[in-house]
């Protein structure tokens, strides 16, 4: 038994030697794979500088052309909107002015300005004290009344002068509209 047992023991180490051979082969394979993987990662730098510059310029050119196209489209859309608004405004103006008159907003605006200037002129002329002689006659009449509070009938000359000045101002006012 002893010899058989020792033979078995010697045979047993032979099998692990074959396994060690395979295990060392696997270890070598793993280290080889690791080194290959490491070198492949080190070599991945991306494109070289000239290729990168070409890519950059082509991308910039594409962006610029797309931006120009979008700006052109925006301008076209703005023009279309402007035309639509003008059409709408013209339609509204023709609706309000009526077909017989045919006046547009510019003509109406000019007429309105003319009326405003006439009204301003009227308001300036409406004040009687702006006419020559009226203010002086009025001041003389008031002065006479203050000097003669008990005898106001003594101011008849100043009252007549004031009436004549107002009458003259009325004539000037009426003739200014003719």
C-alpha positions in Angstrom: 0.0 0.0 0.0 2.7 2.3 0.7 4.2 2.0 -2.7 0.9 2.4 -4.4 0.1 5.4 -2.3 3.4 6.9 -3.1 2.9 6.3 -6.8 -0.5 7.9 -6.6 1.1 10.9 -5.0 3.7 11.2 -7.8 1.0 10.9 -10.4 -1.1 13.5 -8.7 1.5 16.2 -9.0 1.8 15.7 -12.7 -1.8 16.7 -13.2 -1.3 20.0 -11.3 1.7 20.8 -13.5 -0.5 20.6 -16.6 -3.0 22.9 -14.8 -0.2 25.3 -13.9 0.8 25.4 -17.5 -2.7 26.4 -18.5 -3.0 28.8 -15.6 0.3 30.5 -16.5 -0.9 30.7 -20.1 -4.1 32.3 -18.9 -2.2 34.8 -16.8 0.0 35.7 -19.8 -3.1 36.1 -21.9 -4.6 38.4 -19.4 -1.5 40.5 -19.1 -1.2 40.6 -22.8 -4.8 41.7 -23.1 -4.4 44.3 -20.5 -1.3 45.7 -22.2 -3.0 45.7 -25.6 -6.0 47.4 -24.1 -3.8 50.0 -22.4 -1.9 50.8 -25.6 -5.1 51.0 -27.7 -6.5 53.5 -25.2 -3.3 55.5 -25.3 -3.4 55.7 -29.1 -6.9 57.0 -29.2 -6.2 60.7 -29.3 -8.8 61.7 -31.8 -8.1 63.2 -35.2 -4.8 64.9 -35.9 -4.6 68.7 -35.8 -5.1 69.3 -39.5 -8.1 67.1 -39.7 -9.5 68.7 -36.6 -9.1 72.2 -38.2 -10.8 71.0 -41.3 -13.7 69.6 -39.3 -13.9 72.9 -37.3 -14.0 75.0 -40.4 -16.6 72.8 -42.1 -18.8 72.9 -39.0 -18.4 76.6 -38.7 -19.3 77.0 -42.4 -22.4 74.8 -42.0 -23.5 76.9 -38.9 -22.9 80.1 -40.8 -24.9 79.0 -43.8 -27.7 77.8 -41.6 -27.7 81.0 -39.7 -27.9 83.0 -43.0 -30.7 80.9 -44.2 -32.6 81.4 -40.9 -32.1 85.2 -41.1 -33.3 85.3 -44.7 -36.4 83.3 -43.7 -37.0 85.7 -40.8 -36.8 88.7 -43.1 -39.2 87.1 -45.5 -41.7 86.4 -42.7 -41.4 90.0 -41.4 -42.1 91.3 -44.9 -45.1 89.1 -45.2 -46.4 90.2 -41.8 -45.9 93.9 -42.8 -47.7 93.4 -46.1 -50.6 91.7 -44.3 -50.8 94.5 -41.7 -50.8 97.1 -44.5 -53.6 95.2 -46.3 -55.6 95.0 -43.1 -55.2 98.7 -42.4 -56.2 99.6 -46.0 -59.3 97.4 -45.7 -60.2 99.2 -42.4 -59.7 102.6 -43.9 -61.8 101.9 -47.0 -64.5 100.4 -44.7 -64.6 103.6 -42.6 -64.2 106.2 -45.3 -66.8 104.8 -47.6 -66.5 104.3 -51.3 -67.7 107.7 -52.4 -65.2 109.8 -50.4 -62.1 107.6 -50.9 -60.0 109.4 -48.3 -57.2 107.7 -46.6 -55.8 108.4 -43.2 -53.2 110.9 -44.4 -55.8 113.1 -46.0 -58.0 112.9 -42.9 -55.0 113.7 -40.7 -54.2 116.8 -42.7 -57.8 117.9 -42.5 -57.8 117.4 -38.8 -54.6 119.5 -38.4 -56.3 122.3 -40.5 -59.3 122.2 -38.2 -57.0 122.3 -35.1 -55.2 125.4 -36.4 -58.5 127.1 -37.1 -59.7 126.3 -33.6 -56.5 127.6 -32.1 -56.9 130.8 -34.2 -60.5 131.1 -33.0 -59.5 130.7 -29.4 -56.9 133.4 -29.7 -59.3 135.8 -31.4 -62.1 135.0 -29.0 -60.4 136.9 -26.2 -61.6 140.5 -26.7 -58.8 142.0 -24.6 -56.3 141.0 -27.3 -57.7 143.6 -29.7 -56.2 147.1 -29.7 -58.0 149.7 -27.6 -60.3 147.2 -25.8 -58.0 146.6 -22.8 -57.2 150.3 -22.4 -60.9 151.2 -22.6 -61.8 148.5 -20.1 -59.1 149.7 -17.6 -60.3 153.3 -17.9 -63.9 152.2 -17.2 -62.9 150.2 -14.1 -60.7 153.0 -12.9 -63.6 155.4 -13.2 -66.0 153.1 -11.3 -63.5 152.7 -8.5 -62.9 156.5 -8.3 -66.7 157.2 -8.3 -68.4 154.4 -6.4 -71.3 156.6 -5.5 -71.6 158.3 -8.9 -71.2 155.6 -11.5 -73.3 157.5 -14.0 -70.4 160.0 -14.3 -68.4 157.2 -16.2 -70.7 157.3 -19.2 -67.9 158.6 -21.5 -65.6 155.7 -20.5 -68.5 153.2 -21.0 -69.2 154.6 -24.5 -65.5 154.3 -25.4 -65.4 150.7 -24.1 -68.6 149.8 -26.2 -67.0 151.3 -29.3 -63.7 149.4 -28.7 -65.6 146.1 -28.3 -67.7 146.8 -31.4 -64.5 147.3 -33.4 -63.1 144.1 -32.0 -66.2 142.2 -33.0 -66.0 143.5 -36.6 -62.3 142.4 -36.8 -63.2 139.0 -35.4 -66.0 138.4 -37.9 -64.0 139.7 -40.8 -61.1 137.3 -39.9 -63.3 134.3 -40.8 -64.2 135.6 -44.3 
